[in-house]
Amino acid sequence: MKKLKQFNGERLKSARVYRGLTISELAEKAEVSKQAISQFEHNKNSPGLETLMRIIHCLGFPREYFYEENDLDLKIGNTYFRSLLTTNKRQRASQIEKTKILAAIFRYLDKYIQFPKLNLPPLDHNGDIEKAALSLREFWGLGLEPIPNMVRVLERNGFIVTSFLTKEEKIDAFSQRQEFNGNVNYFIVLGNEKNSATRRQFDAAHELGHIILHDWYYDLELISREEFKQIEQEANQFAAEFLLPRESFLNDLVAPYQTKLDYYVELKKKWKVSISAMIVRAYQLNAINYNQYQYLMRQMSKKGMRRKEPLDNILKVPEPILLKKAIDMILTNEVLSSDDLINGLSANKLSIERKEVEILLGLKEGTLNPAQKNNPILSLKEDA
């Protein structure tokens, strides 16, 4: 076992926030006072062994985690959430902490795997969202055709994408910018709560919108509700422009079919975008008027399509694959064993349980189980 250093109160706060607990909740679970937890987190005092063991039991982090140093060279920008207005601060803080740890795992894997480099053009759009979307499509060679798999587009162009259960119905997706030793990475997390291919397509494009359009360093906690709404509307508009380009989508809105709900079901197969989003886009492009827009939305409500659309159980949900492939390459080619990987993370100041790594990377449960020792049934006799 490595020699433990001084207790790091920031790591206690990190683990508590990761689990979505307040100081009061952790104090109650660990049977210690709120004042004691606060003193531990601010390095005014260190927990005794018995208290620490209760805290470890509550938080599910190894003992070593609380004695490791933080990365001083790490700079973290804002974390943008899909549906910013409906998620509370504690929910957001928990996901932000998970993304920090996800990023630390990625930096370790990056020592062994040649991941795609971040591929972004100079971001000069002057607030013109359509121009930003079309320029990026052109830069990535996407033309004006439908995008079958938005997640794969992001991964090919150097974005780090994962998916896991956020345990919050209101958190569909979020993105975070990090800079470490001069290298910039964008991390995008897609929630697994809503199993819908078209929702995931739009969520991924929405997070890309934040990355392209918005400032990563002003304090989101200080902006007004109206500014929150504006930010979300801009990201939604970018997603619509990126997934449904004006010219090619208008070509599909042929009279009189643009007012037929069943026609949008057929378009959904082609564009991999929800029916409701396509109807909104058709209205934005003046392909239908307000009354026709309202009629189509009423028809959707009448047929129960606002809750669950046709094809939602047929279209395959796009899954991130690069982090899973990275782990598979490392284990299959015996670059590292699962034990080596976990120990290597610990040596790089990230002692963490295997199951947490599996969750954050979207791995199948048990992927990082300890390596099994060979106990052969047969063996040679010593006097043979």
N, C-alpha and C positions, 0 to 999 in steps of 0.2 A: 504493500500500500504506500502511495506517495505521502511524503511528509506534509501535514496540514499547516497552513500559514495562519494569519490572523483572520478572525471572523469578518466577513464582508457583509455589512448591513444592506448594501444595495442589492446583493444577490437574494437576500430574504425578501425584500420588496418585490424583486423581479418574479420570484416563485409565487408569492402571494397574488400579485396582479395576474400572472399567467393562469392561476386557478380561479380568477374572478372573485376573490374574497376581499372584503374590507378588513381593516385592522381589527375592528370589533368582532367580526365573524371568526377570524383566525384566533384571536385571543380566547374566545369562547370554546372553540374546538380544541385548542392546545391547553386549556385550563391555566391560562396565565393572564395577567392584567393587560389592558390596552396600553397603559403607560409603558409596560415592559417591552411589548412588541415595537412600540414607537421608538424607544431607546435603542433597541437592537438594530432597527432599520437605519437609524441616524448615527450608528457606531458610537453611541454614548455608553453602551454597555454590551457585554457578550453573554449569550445564554449559557447556563451550565449544561452539563451533559444530559441530565434527565429532561430538562426543558427542551433542549435541542432535539432529542430523540422524539419527543411528542410533536414538535413542529415538523420534523421530517416525515413522521407518520401522516400528519394532516396534509402536507403539500406534495408528497410523493417524489421528491427530488433527493438524489444521493447526498450523503453528508459532505462529500468533497465539494459539491456545487457551491456551498455557502462559504468556502474558503478560497475560492479562485478569484483572480483579478479580472477586472473589466477591460475590454478593448478600448484603450484611450484614443486610438486612431480612427475609431468608427464615428461617422457623421450620419445621422438619420434625419431625413426630411419628414414631411407630413405623411400621414397614412390616410388615404381617401377611401371612404366607404360608399358602396352602393346604398342608397337610402340613408344618407347622413342624418336626416331629420328624425328618423324613427329609431335610432340606436342611441342608448344612453352612454355616458362617459365611461362607466365601468365596463360595459360590454366591449366598447372600442379599445379600452386600455388592455384588456385581456388578449384580444386578437393582435394588437400591436406587439405585445411581448412575445407572443408565439412567432410572429414574423421575424423578430430579432434573432430568436434561437434558430429558426429555419435558415436564416441567412448565415449564421455561424456554421451550421452543418454544411451548407452549400460551399462556403469558403474552404472547408476541409476537403470536400469532394473535388473541388477545383484543382487541388494539387495532383490529382490522379487522372482526371477526365478532361478532355478538350471540349468544353462546352462552346456553343455558338457565341460569337462576340456580339455585343449590343450593336444593332444596326439601325441607327436613326439618322435622318437628314438634319441639317440645321433647322431649328424650329422657328421659322420666320413666317408667321401667318397673319399677323396684325389683327387678330380677333376674327378673321374670316374663317368660320368653321368648315364650310364646304370646301374652301381652298385647301385647308389643312388636311382634310380627309382625302381629297383627290390627289394631292401632292404625295401623301404617304402611300396611297395605292400605287401610284406611278413609280415611286422610289423602290417599292418592294416587288414591282413587276406583276401586280395583280390584275391589271386591266380594269374593266368595268363589269366583270362577270361575278356571279354569286360566289361567296366564300363558303366552301363545304365545311371547313373546320377552323374556326377562329383561334382555338387554342393552339393548333399546330402552327398557324401563321406566327403567333407570338413567340412560340418556342424556337422556331427557325431563325427568328430575328433577335435572339439573345435575351428574351425576357424569361425570368425564372417563375414558372407557373406550377402551382400545386393545388390540390383540392382535399378538403377534409370537412368533417362535421364541425361547424362553428358552435353548435349547441344554442344558437340563437336564430329563430325563424326569420327575424328581420334583417339579418346580415347575409346578403346574397353573395357579396364579393367585396374585396378591398385590395388596395395596392400601396406599396411603400417604396420610397427611394432611399438607397443607402450608398454611401461613399466610404471606401476603405482603401487606405494606401493609394489614393488617387484614382481608384477604379470605381466607376458608377455602375450599380445594378438596380434593376427594378424588379420587385417581387410582387406577383399577383396571386392572390388566394381566392379560389372559387368555392363557395359553400356547397356541401352535398345535401343540404336539407330538401331542396326542391329538384326533383329528378326530371328535368325538362331540357331537351337539347336546344330549343330555340331560346329559352331563358338564359342558358349558359352562353350561347353565342352573343346575345345582347350584353350580358354582364361583362364578358371579356372585352367587347368593343367599348363598353362604357368606361372600364378601367383604363383602357388605352387612351380614351378621350381625356381623362384626368392627366395622364402622363404627358400628352401632347400639348394640352391647353393651359394647365394651371401651375401656379407658383407652388414650389415644394417647401418653402421656408417661412411663409407667414403663419401666424398662430391661428389655427382653425377654431380654437375655443373662444377666440375674441371676436369673431365675425358675427354679424346679425343673422337672424332667421331668414331674412330676405336674401342676404348674400349666399347663405347655404343653398336656398332654392335656386338661385341663379347658377351656382356652380353645378348643381345636379342637372339642371336643364341644359346647360352647355354640354356636359358629358353625354347626356341622352341624345342631343342633337348630333354630336359627333358620331355616336354609334349608328344612328339612322343614316347619316350621310355616308359613312364608311361601308355599312352592310348593304344599303339600298341606294346606289349612286343614281342621281337624278336622271341622266340620259337613258341608261339601260332599264331602270325600273319603270320609267314612263312608257317605254316601248312595250312593256307587258300589260299596261293598264289600258287595254283596248276596249272602246265602246262597243256594246253596252255592258260588257262583262265587269267593268270596274265597280259596278253597283250591285253585283251578285256575290253573296257571301260564299257560296260554294266555289266560286272562282278563286277566292283568296286561299281556300284550302289547297287547291292545286298549286298556287304560287308558293305556298309554304314548303311544298316538296322541293321546289327549285331553289328558293332563296334561303331556306333554313332560318327564317325569321318568323316570329309569331304573327298570327292573323291580326291581332289588335295593333301591333306595331306597324304592320303594312297598311292598315286602314288609316292610322294616324299620318303615316308618311304620304299616302295618297292625297289626304286632305291638305297637308303642308305644301304639296307640289301642285295644288289646284286641279288635280285630276278628278276630284269629286268636290261638290260644294258642301256647305255646312249641314244642310238638311239631309243630304245623302250620307254624310258622315254619321249624323245622329241616328239615322235609320239603320245603318249597318251595326252600330254599337247596340242598339235596342234588340236587333235580331240576335246578336251574340249573347246578350243577357237572357233573352227568351229561351234560347237553346242550351243554356248552361255553359256556354263556351268562355265566359269570363273567368270561371273557376278552373276548367280543364278543357283545353282545345283539342280538336281532332288531330291525330298523328302524334300527340305527346307521348303515347305509349309505344310508338313505332320508330320514330326517329332516334337514332343512337346518340346518347349524350357524349360530346367530345371530352375525352379524358387527357390530362397532362401525362406525358410519357417520359420526358427526358430524365427526371430525377430517378424514376423507377429503373430506366435503362442503365443509368450510371451505377446504381447499386448492383444491378444484375451483372454488368460487365466486371465490376470489381470483385464480386464473389465468385462468378463463374470462371474467370481467368486466374483466380487464386492470387490476385494482387494483394488482397487483404481477406482475412476471415471475418466473420461477424464480430468475433471477440476483438480482433485487431482494430476494427473500425470503431467500436465503442471505446476501446482503450486509447485509440488515436485522438478521438474527440476530447477525451479527458486530458490527454497530454497537451491539447491545444485550448485549455481553459474552458472546456464544456463537458463536465460530467453530467450525464443525463441518462435516464432509463431507456432501454431498448424500445419499449412500446411507444414512448414519446417520439422517438426518431421515426418509427414506422408511421405514426399518425401524421406527423408534419410533412413527411415525404409522400404520403398517399400510398404506402406500401401495404401489401397483404399482411394481415396479422401473422406473426411467426416467422416472417422473412429473416429477421435478425436474431433468431433464437441462438443460444450458445452452440458452438460446433460440437457435434456428438463424437465422443472418442470411440474408436474401433475396439470392440471386445470380441475377437474371433471365437467362434464355437470350437474350432479345432486349433491345436498347437502341437509343435514337435516335442517329443519326449527329450528330456535333457541328456539321456544316455544313448540317443539314437546316433 
